[in-house]
Amino acid sequence: MIFTDETAAPSNGSRAAYDLIVVSNRLPVDKVTHADGTVEWRTSPGGLVTALEPVMQQADGAWVGWAGVADDTSEPFEQDDISIVPVTLTADDIENYYEGFSNDTLWPLYHDVIAPPTYHREWWESYVRVNQRFAEKAASVAAQGGTVWVQDYQLQLVPKMLREMRPDLTIGFFNHIPFPAYGIFSQLPWRQQIIEGLLGADLIGFQRAADAGNFTRAVRRLLSYTTRGSAIDVPLEVAPDDEPEVVGSPRVSTAKNGVLVRTVNARHFPISIDTQSFENLARRPDIQARAREIREGLGNPKVVMLGVDRLDYTKGIGHRLKAFGELLADGAVTVEDVTLVQVASPSRERVAAYQQLRDEVELTVGRINGDYSTISHTAISYLHQGYPREEMVALYLASDVMLVTALRDGMNLVAKEYVASRFDNDGVLVLSEFAGAADELKTALLVNPHDIDGLKEALLEAIAMKKGERTKRMRALRKRVLDYDVARWSSAFLSTLLDPTGVPSYVTTKWGASDR
Ligand code: GDG
């Protein structure tokens, strides 16, 4: 959709109207301003954009979000046939709504308070203001009767705000991170507003069945609404004038007590990756050559173990280092035989808990390397850097054992990327049972990362695993990841959202995008 003055305007008077709108904190493009003042919009090739690109193109879709720089007031534009609608965040919004409430209140709270959440009323007020801004932007560009899909924990108030402004819209929400048990969630001073915000959606998606269960329990505890499996009855307060329109909606019915209710569904849709694109990269001869080069550079040890994470306290990097350090100390492994490569990509560097984590991890790595490395063999190759996807796939191919030891993780895409890259049916995945991926990747070596002895045993089992066993397990993992990729995920969510009965359907969406 090109924005022109002639573009059919929605009734709210904005310049363009879209049938499908994705709303996320970050746009799928970053604004980069060069030294000479020229501006470039760089695509960040995340799984979400890959999944949604075809459906967005067919549906005349737009993406509403922040461009990643403070005070940016860019006008909407087109990139790769998707309309991009930027939302402005000021430096104050970034500090309070994003780094504060999103990343220092909600993130630790939703990850089972691994780090203590900080509660500040100013952060909450900023969160409300910014959510309102996102909702207004989405409302101003949505076509009459259109569909809006809101993404993630930064925007949990948007569904209710949007419904109040535009009751004609179908609204979906997907939470990429865990939803905690009520005993933890109830710490949040604004717990009721968050639940009410989310209930503005018609369909609320979670990574795991347990997350959806935690959410419906919170609804019962806080609001006493009736729930039936994944369905939640939200009582309606209907003004007499609105009644004919509301009552005609397929989602509205009369409950046993005679009250009009709107049915909201909360269920799990485990996210996935663009599996084929990882396999295609892994099959490239130059990337295979790079994988061999990586092993040579490490001194050709018998076993390469790998960790790839954003440097985040949820990922259990410290637990993994402790287990490996103890195996070296016990003499169960030596640096000539086994080496660990740990990519820890920089993340949220202005938040204090992340600065502290970096110090702790780097102290531990330094100690282990100091104690056990030799001139020719390093115990841990620690890389506090981001890499192109090609290099990540080369690392996946170069490693015999992949370590995913998250203490709590919505899904963990790294686990799926490793599996997708191993078209040779080799490699062992050690996977935390606290990552959402554990519900699907059942033939991984599942571990409780808090149990350091258990983790050490799993590492030794992975290191010693015979080829036949590795192949058997990897084949089963690959079947799942190849079968259920990110296109299938988005299709499952959208077709459920658009099917008022709530029956899952992987067949087609309204726009004809099938699940492949
Ligand atoms: C949240 C939830 C959920 C990392 N370093 C580099 C790099 N990465 C890529 C990985 C992977 C992605 O970043 C990280 O995804 P994860 O799923 O592992 O974790 P979060 O960032 O915490 O994501 C999580 C996810 O949302 C989706 O719903 O699974 O549970 O926490 O794709 O490969 N990519 C490149 N260079 C790096 O240095 N190219």
Residues whose N, C-alpha, C, O or C-beta is under 5 A from the ligand:
A	BS01	GDG	H176 I271 D309 R310 S345 Q385 G386 Y387 P388 R389 D409 G410 M411 N412 L413 V414
